[in-house]
Structures are given as structure tokens and as C-alpha cells.
Amino acid sequence: MVGTADGRVRWGILATGGIAAAFAADLVDLPDAEIVAVASRSEESARAFAERFGIPRAYGEWDALAGDEDVDVVYVATPHSAHRAAAGLCLAAGRNVLCEKAFTLNAREAGELVALARERGLFLMEAMWMYCHPLVRRLKALVDDGAIGEVRSVQADFGLAGPFPPSHRLRNPALGGGALLDLGVYPVSFAQLLLGEPLDLVAKAVLSGEGVDLQTGALLSWESGALASVHCSIHGGTPVRASVTGSRGRIDVPDGFFFPDHFVLHRDGRDPEEYRADPADGPRTSLRHEANEVMRALRAGETESPLVPLDGTLAVMRTLDAIRERIGVRYPGEAVEPDLATV
Ligand SMILES: NC(=O)c1ccc[n+]([C@@H]2O[C@H](COP(=O)([O-])OP(=O)(O)OC[C@H]3O[C@@H](n4cnc5c(N)ncnc54)[C@H](OP(=O)(O)O)[C@@H]3O)[C@@H](O)[C@H]2O)c1
């Protein structure tokens, strides 16, 4: 049974950084959500966060939150490098989990979390909020209905100007830094939303002195003959646009394609059709749609969301692994250990 007697879903928040605060601010506005606990690596941060958002329980360690039976779902908002440990701890203790993107460092870790959730019959979802965004869902429905014919190509980019100092998590290999996992996950997930898992890919990157990717470009290919060109950067602000070209037309998503306020459908031989966000859906950056999807699924007794299916998350993680393999980015925990027996 999920929720309080009056039907509100009880959230726990794990970590107290930037996106945790943005998500908490959006949850506070949802009448059927209640944040009942927060955990941080430090008691002081947990208490300050709890005070800021009116949260009754503040824990200075993760175990207490994972073990809190009065939490229906934990939102994991640590850097990617800690997603496996934090989400795994919560699932092992019987909590449902919404875990930030990139879901984990690599597909192996993602597979472990998915297996654990499925074994325990618990809800697990990647916080790929783009997939829950009403206009992105509209775009997908149009493409699936054949509005532009057979998809031939996708282009998408996400680059931030920075500069990010070497001390920033985006530059830190130990925290899964680099453009690909943080930003490139959006263009890759967008392409895979429309085309599924690619058959093959090529990729090229520019690496930082720390060994993370400053910018990466990849060309993904499908058996159908479709291609997707994806680009991400942490040292150049790109337009953050997407376009999907089909055999009978094209859809352009200008400016912030993963949280659009409009897009334009060009059907061959017809006037362009503009689709605009419904103001009732709230600010375009709102994370309420993913929160609502989690709460809907929990109330319906579903263990995964049809909007953000775990097999889709696993397929994206395999693509990110394949891109990293081509560009030579490997994170510290992934280093091949020397075989001591042979040293
Ligand atoms: N959905 C979105 O739009 C969106 C936007 C931004 C980021 N994200 C994702 O959210 C995650 C966090 O990003 P952020 O921008 O919020 O980062 P951030 O501001 O650096 O916050 C991360 C928090 O995680 C905890 N933390 C820091 N280092 C850690 C470590 N080594 N091990 C465990 N916990 C650690 C800290 O909280 P405590 O001190 O309380 O432990 C820190 O405040 C990333 O995976 C990122 O890709 C998503």
C-alpha cells in the first residue's frame, strides 16, 4: 500500500545538491506528494535542506533513509558515480527508487540495479524527465503515427558553455565527469526514443587533462538505414536543438529540445504546423511530469513506467558504454585491475 491515509505519496530525497533542490521545489507544489525525509552524507546538509523544504526527517547517512518504512519512494540525486551504491542500498532495503540520469556509470551497474528491482518486485525508474514531458510525448506519438513517414535521421545536441573548473563534478573522472554521461545522455535518449537501440556507431571526442570528454560527437546507425548524429559539450554552448527527418517530412525542435515549449511539424507539401506547450503544464523546466508518472505508477502497482522503461534505460547505457569505448574514456572504478597472481 503506497501513500498516506489521504493518498499522498511519501518521498525521500537522497543527496542535497542542485537537482535535489530543484526536484524538491517542484514536489512541494504537488498536492498529492509529500517529502517526508532527506538524507545527506552530512547531518548539517540534511538539516539545512529539511528546513528549507519543510521536511520532517533529516538523516546524516543514507542507511537510515533506505530503512525508513514510511518512505514510499526515494529520489537518488547524487553524482552518477554514486547512483549504483545509493539506489542499490535503497532497493535492497525495500524502497522504490527514482534515480537521476545518467542512470549509472555503465551498463553493468545499470543491469545490477534493474535485476535487483525486478527480483524484489520494486519500482525503479531513470529520472529521464524528457520522456515524461508532454510535448516530447506528443512528438513521439506523431512520429509513431507516421506523421513524417519512416524516420531516416535524427540530429540532437546539448552543449554548455562552461567553463567548468577542474574541481567541478563535470571534470572529475571519479564522479563520472565529462559531457557524455551528463549531457550526451539526452541526445542519445532522444534518438533511441524514436528509433530504439542502434546497431552500430562511430564516435570522436576531445578529452580534458583529467581524462573526461570535453566534447563528443557520435553517429549512430540502425538496420533500417536510419542515422542519428548526436553531439555534447561542456566547453561550448550549442543550440540544444533536435530535428527528426522522415520519408515524408520533418519535425524541428528548437532551443531546449528535451524540455520544449514548441516544435514544428513540416509535412511534405503542407504548411508547417506548430505544436505549443499547454500553459497548464507549468514551466517548461518543471520536473512535475516525471514525479507524477512515478506516483501514477506506484498507485497502479506498476514496477516500471511505460514512459521510461528499464529496457530502454539499459539500451541507452549500452550505447553510452560503446561511445566511451570508442573515445577512450574509462572511469576509475572501471579500470582493469592487474592480475596480482601474475605480477
Ligand atoms: N534531471 C535534470 O535535469 C538534472 C539536472 C542536473 C543534474 N542531474 C543529475 O543529477 C545528479 C546530481 O547532479 P547535481 O547537478 O545536483 O550535482 P551536485 O549539485 O554536485 O549535487 C550532488 C549531491 O550529491 C552528493 N554528493 C556529492 N559528491 C558525492 C559523492 N562523491 N558520493 C556521493 N554523494 C555525493 C552531495 O549531496 P550531500 O552532500 O547531501 O551528500 C551533492 O550535493 C547527476 O547524476 C546529474 O546528471 C539531472
The ligand as an SDF file (V2000), in Angstrom:
LIG
                    3D

 48 52  0  0  0  0  0  0  0  0999 V2000
   17.2230   15.9550  -14.3810 N   0  0  0  0  0  0  0  0  0  0  0  0
   17.9640   17.0310  -14.5650 C   0  0  0  0  0  0  0  0  0  0  0  0
   17.5610   17.9990  -15.1920 O   0  0  0  0  0  0  0  0  0  0  0  0
   19.3230   17.0820  -13.9700 C   0  0  0  0  0  0  0  0  0  0  0  0
   19.9530   18.3150  -13.8620 C   0  0  0  0  0  0  0  0  0  0  0  0
   21.1830   18.3590  -13.2270 C   0  0  0  0  0  0  0  0  0  0  0  0
   21.7840   17.1830  -12.8060 C   0  0  0  0  0  0  0  0  0  0  0  0
   21.1510   15.9840  -12.9580 N   0  0  0  0  0  0  0  0  0  0  0  0
   21.7690   14.7350  -12.4930 C   0  0  0  0  0  0  0  0  0  0  0  0
   21.6390   14.7030  -11.0740 O   0  0  0  0  0  0  0  0  0  0  0  0
   22.8270   14.2070  -10.4640 C   0  0  0  0  0  0  0  0  0  0  0  0
   23.3470   15.2560   -9.4940 C   0  0  0  0  0  0  0  0  0  0  0  0
   23.6350   16.4430  -10.1850 O   0  0  0  0  0  0  0  0  0  0  0  0
   23.7040   17.8770   -9.4470 P   0  0  0  0  0  0  0  0  0  0  0  0
   23.8640   18.8760  -10.5090 O   0  0  0  0  0  0  0  0  0  0  0  0
   22.5900   18.0050   -8.4800 O   0  0  0  0  0  0  0  0  0  0  0  0
   25.0830   17.7160   -8.6660 O   0  0  0  0  0  0  0  0  0  0  0  0
   25.5600   18.4970   -7.3660 P   0  0  0  0  0  0  0  0  0  0  0  0
   24.9110   19.8280   -7.3020 O   0  0  0  0  0  0  0  0  0  0  0  0
   27.0280   18.3760   -7.3250 O   0  0  0  0  0  0  0  0  0  0  0  0
   24.9290   17.6400   -6.1650 O   0  0  0  0  0  0  0  0  0  0  0  0
   25.1820   16.2900   -5.9710 C   0  0  0  0  0  0  0  0  0  0  0  0
   24.9840   15.9560   -4.5000 C   0  0  0  0  0  0  0  0  0  0  0  0
   25.3510   14.5910   -4.3200 O   0  0  0  0  0  0  0  0  0  0  0  0
   26.1090   14.4590   -3.1140 C   0  0  0  0  0  0  0  0  0  0  0  0
   27.4740   14.0510   -3.4690 N   0  0  0  0  0  0  0  0  0  0  0  0
   28.4860   14.7980   -3.9130 C   0  0  0  0  0  0  0  0  0  0  0  0
   29.5830   14.0660   -4.1290 N   0  0  0  0  0  0  0  0  0  0  0  0
   29.2470   12.8190   -3.8050 C   0  0  0  0  0  0  0  0  0  0  0  0
   29.9610   11.6010   -3.8020 C   0  0  0  0  0  0  0  0  0  0  0  0
   31.2460   11.5280   -4.1550 N   0  0  0  0  0  0  0  0  0  0  0  0
   29.3060   10.4850   -3.4050 N   0  0  0  0  0  0  0  0  0  0  0  0
   28.0290   10.5640   -3.0230 C   0  0  0  0  0  0  0  0  0  0  0  0
   27.3050   11.7000   -2.9850 N   0  0  0  0  0  0  0  0  0  0  0  0
   27.9050   12.8060   -3.3890 C   0  0  0  0  0  0  0  0  0  0  0  0
   26.0910   15.8080   -2.4320 C   0  0  0  0  0  0  0  0  0  0  0  0
   24.9870   15.8130   -1.5300 O   0  0  0  0  0  0  0  0  0  0  0  0
   25.2480   15.5350    0.0440 P   0  0  0  0  0  0  0  0  0  0  0  0
   26.3520   16.4550    0.4200 O   0  0  0  0  0  0  0  0  0  0  0  0
   23.9470   15.8560    0.6370 O   0  0  0  0  0  0  0  0  0  0  0  0
   25.6200   14.0930    0.2200 O   0  0  0  0  0  0  0  0  0  0  0  0
   25.8690   16.7730   -3.5500 C   0  0  0  0  0  0  0  0  0  0  0  0
   25.2500   17.9440   -3.1110 O   0  0  0  0  0  0  0  0  0  0  0  0
   23.7840   13.8580  -11.6200 C   0  0  0  0  0  0  0  0  0  0  0  0
   23.6740   12.4850  -11.9040 O   0  0  0  0  0  0  0  0  0  0  0  0
   23.2580   14.7010  -12.7870 C   0  0  0  0  0  0  0  0  0  0  0  0
   23.4810   14.1310  -14.0610 O   0  0  0  0  0  0  0  0  0  0  0  0
   19.9340   15.9330  -13.5260 C   0  0  0  0  0  0  0  0  0  0  0  0
  1  2  1  0
  2  3  2  0
  2  4  1  0
  4  5  1  0
  4 48  2  0
  5  6  2  0
  6  7  1  0
  7  8  2  0
  8  9  1  0
  8 48  1  0
  9 10  1  0
  9 46  1  0
 10 11  1  0
 11 12  1  0
 11 44  1  0
 12 13  1  0
 13 14  1  0
 14 15  2  0
 14 16  1  0
 14 17  1  0
 17 18  1  0
 18 19  2  0
 18 20  1  0
 18 21  1  0
 21 22  1  0
 22 23  1  0
 23 24  1  0
 23 42  1  0
 24 25  1  0
 25 26  1  0
 25 36  1  0
 26 27  1  0
 26 35  1  0
 27 28  2  0
 28 29  1  0
 29 30  1  0
 29 35  2  0
 30 31  1  0
 30 32  2  0
 32 33  1  0
 33 34  2  0
 34 35  1  0
 36 37  1  0
 36 42  1  0
 37 38  1  0
 38 39  2  0
 38 40  1  0
 38 41  1  0
 42 43  1  0
 44 45  1  0
 44 46  1  0
 46 47  1  0
M  CHG  2   8   1  16  -1
M  END
$$$$
